[in-house]
Amino acid sequence: MKSVLKNVGMGLALVFIFFYLLGKLSSYSPAATRWIYEVQTYWQNRSLTAKMDKIKEQIAEDTMGGQTPEETFDLFLVALKAGDAKKAALYYVYNRQAEAEKNFTEALANHEEKKNTLEYFTLAREKGVKECDPKTDGCTFEYKYIEPTDRTTTVKQTGTVVEIKAGAENYMTVDIVRKNGYKIWKIEQPY
């Protein structure tokens, strides 16, 4: 046991000495500083490339969406109405799925939030006007309505309380896109 501790201690001491000397050298040698930077950059780039490759692979394998924006929206609504937050979130673009799942799980656990969430998406789908932009491969379903009563709401992402007056013009919007390597349509916002 003592010899193991002695060997570990020696190894740590050698590592410390190595980095100490490397630090001393780099403060005197532009070449050493450049070498350290290049090594760090190489490993960072390698790590980023691996992460990006994994994301591209997951996007290519993603089948949770429709061949049209309407199909994606309808599939999403079926999952949401069934109370399946995890499945509903899978209809979102890759980088929004975790946040969408968290928000839907919370909303579906609260009776009033569940009612409001279902109403928001159902009205946006049933009464919303669809407008698409071929340049961005995106469509927006937008339902414009007039607030019937004064109310307050809290913006989830910031916690900001907003007062909305009766008679104010308001919008329910859902953006659905097909970009970033997706072969299917995915919901981008709101989440």
C-alpha positions as CSV (number, residue, x, y, z in Angstrom):
1,M,0.0,0.0,0.0
2,K,2.8,2.4,0.9
3,S,4.5,1.7,-2.5
4,V,1.3,2.5,-4.3
5,L,0.9,5.8,-2.5
6,K,4.6,6.6,-3.1
7,N,4.2,5.8,-6.9
8,V,1.1,8.0,-7.1
9,G,2.8,10.8,-5.2
10,M,5.8,10.6,-7.6
11,G,3.5,10.6,-10.6
12,L,1.7,13.7,-9.4
13,A,5.0,15.4,-8.6
14,L,6.3,14.7,-12.1
15,V,3.0,16.0,-13.7
16,F,3.3,19.1,-11.5
17,I,6.9,19.6,-12.5
18,F,6.1,19.1,-16.2
19,F,3.4,21.7,-16.2
20,Y,5.5,24.1,-14.0
21,L,8.4,23.9,-16.5
22,L,6.0,24.2,-19.4
23,G,4.6,27.3,-17.9
24,K,8.0,28.8,-17.4
25,L,9.1,27.9,-20.9
26,S,6.0,29.4,-22.4
27,S,6.6,32.7,-20.6
28,Y,10.0,33.0,-22.3
29,S,9.4,31.3,-25.6
30,P,6.9,32.4,-28.2
31,A,7.4,29.0,-29.9
32,A,6.4,27.1,-26.7
33,T,3.3,29.4,-26.3
34,R,2.3,28.8,-29.9
35,W,2.8,25.0,-29.5
36,I,0.6,25.0,-26.3
37,Y,-2.1,27.0,-28.2
38,E,-2.0,24.7,-31.2
39,V,-2.3,21.6,-29.0
40,Q,-5.3,23.1,-27.1
41,T,-6.9,24.2,-30.3
42,Y,-6.5,20.7,-31.9
43,W,-8.2,19.0,-29.0
44,Q,-11.0,21.5,-28.8
45,N,-11.7,21.2,-32.5
46,R,-11.6,17.5,-32.3
47,S,-14.1,17.5,-29.5
48,L,-16.4,19.9,-31.3
49,T,-16.2,18.0,-34.5
50,A,-17.2,14.8,-32.7
51,K,-20.1,16.5,-31.1
52,M,-21.3,18.1,-34.4
53,D,-21.0,14.7,-36.1
54,K,-23.1,13.1,-33.4
55,I,-25.8,15.8,-33.7
56,K,-25.8,15.5,-37.5
57,E,-26.3,11.7,-37.2
58,Q,-29.1,12.2,-34.7
59,I,-30.8,14.7,-37.0
60,A,-30.4,12.4,-40.0
61,E,-32.0,9.5,-38.0
62,D,-34.9,11.7,-36.6
63,T,-38.3,10.6,-37.9
64,M,-40.5,12.5,-35.5
65,G,-42.1,14.9,-37.9
66,G,-44.2,15.1,-41.0
67,Q,-43.7,15.6,-44.7
68,T,-45.7,18.9,-44.4
69,P,-45.9,21.5,-41.7
70,E,-49.6,20.6,-41.1
71,E,-48.7,16.9,-40.6
72,T,-46.0,17.8,-38.0
73,F,-48.4,20.1,-36.2
74,D,-51.2,17.5,-36.2
75,L,-48.8,14.7,-34.9
76,F,-47.6,17.1,-32.2
77,L,-51.1,18.0,-31.1
78,V,-52.1,14.3,-30.8
79,A,-49.1,13.7,-28.5
80,L,-49.8,16.8,-26.4
81,K,-53.5,16.0,-26.0
82,A,-52.6,12.5,-24.9
83,G,-50.4,14.1,-22.2
84,D,-47.2,12.7,-23.6
85,A,-44.7,15.6,-23.0
86,K,-41.7,13.5,-24.1
87,K,-43.2,12.6,-27.4
88,A,-44.6,16.1,-28.1
89,A,-41.1,17.5,-27.5
90,L,-39.7,15.1,-30.1
91,Y,-41.5,17.1,-32.8
92,Y,-39.3,20.1,-32.0
93,V,-35.9,20.8,-33.6
94,Y,-33.1,19.0,-31.9
95,N,-31.7,21.9,-29.9
96,R,-35.1,22.8,-28.4
97,Q,-36.4,19.3,-27.4
98,A,-35.1,19.2,-23.8
99,E,-36.5,22.6,-23.0
100,A,-39.8,21.8,-24.7
101,E,-40.1,18.5,-22.8
102,K,-39.4,20.3,-19.5
103,N,-42.0,23.0,-20.2
104,F,-44.7,20.5,-21.4
105,T,-44.1,18.3,-18.4
106,E,-44.7,21.2,-16.1
107,A,-47.6,22.5,-18.0
108,L,-49.4,19.2,-18.2
109,A,-49.0,18.6,-14.5
110,N,-51.0,21.8,-13.7
111,H,-54.7,21.8,-14.7
112,E,-54.9,25.5,-15.6
113,E,-51.5,25.5,-17.5
114,K,-52.5,22.3,-19.3
115,K,-55.8,23.9,-20.5
116,N,-54.0,27.1,-21.6
117,T,-51.2,25.1,-23.4
118,L,-53.7,22.9,-25.3
119,E,-55.9,25.9,-26.2
120,Y,-52.8,27.9,-27.5
121,F,-51.6,25.2,-29.9
122,T,-55.2,24.0,-30.9
123,L,-56.2,27.6,-31.8
124,A,-53.0,28.3,-33.6
125,R,-53.6,25.1,-35.7
126,E,-57.3,25.4,-36.3
127,K,-57.7,29.2,-36.7
128,G,-54.1,30.3,-37.5
129,V,-53.2,31.6,-40.9
130,K,-50.3,29.7,-42.4
131,E,-47.6,31.7,-44.1
132,C,-44.4,30.2,-45.6
133,D,-41.1,31.6,-46.6
134,P,-39.4,29.4,-49.3
135,K,-36.1,31.2,-48.6
136,T,-35.9,29.9,-45.0
137,D,-37.8,26.7,-45.4
138,G,-40.1,27.8,-42.6
139,C,-43.8,28.3,-42.0
140,T,-45.7,30.2,-39.3
141,F,-49.2,29.5,-38.1
142,E,-50.4,32.7,-36.7
143,Y,-53.8,33.3,-35.0
144,K,-54.6,36.9,-34.3
145,Y,-57.2,37.6,-31.6
146,I,-58.5,40.3,-29.3
147,E,-58.1,39.9,-25.6
148,P,-61.5,39.5,-24.0
149,T,-60.5,40.6,-20.5
150,D,-57.6,42.2,-18.6
151,R,-55.1,39.7,-17.4
152,T,-51.5,39.2,-16.5
153,T,-49.1,36.5,-17.7
154,T,-45.5,35.5,-16.8
155,V,-42.9,35.1,-19.6
156,K,-41.4,31.6,-18.8
157,Q,-37.9,32.3,-20.0
158,T,-37.4,35.6,-18.2
159,G,-40.0,35.5,-15.4
160,T,-41.3,38.9,-16.5
161,V,-44.9,39.7,-15.6
162,V,-46.8,41.3,-18.4
163,E,-50.2,43.0,-18.1
164,I,-52.5,42.5,-21.1
165,K,-55.5,44.8,-21.4
166,A,-58.9,43.8,-22.7
167,G,-59.3,44.8,-26.3
168,A,-55.5,44.4,-27.0
169,E,-54.5,42.6,-30.2
170,N,-52.6,39.5,-29.5
171,Y,-51.1,36.5,-31.4
172,M,-50.7,32.8,-31.0
173,T,-47.8,31.7,-33.3
174,V,-46.1,28.4,-34.0
175,D,-43.0,28.2,-36.3
176,I,-42.4,25.0,-38.2
177,V,-39.2,24.6,-40.2
178,R,-37.4,22.1,-42.4
179,K,-33.7,23.1,-42.3
180,N,-30.3,22.2,-40.8
181,G,-30.3,18.8,-42.4
182,Y,-33.8,17.7,-41.5
183,K,-35.8,15.8,-44.2
184,I,-39.0,16.4,-42.2
185,W,-40.7,19.4,-40.7
186,K,-40.0,20.3,-37.1
187,I,-41.5,22.8,-34.7
188,E,-39.0,25.6,-33.8
189,Q,-41.0,27.7,-31.4
190,P,-42.7,28.4,-29.0
191,Y,-41.2,26.0,-26.5
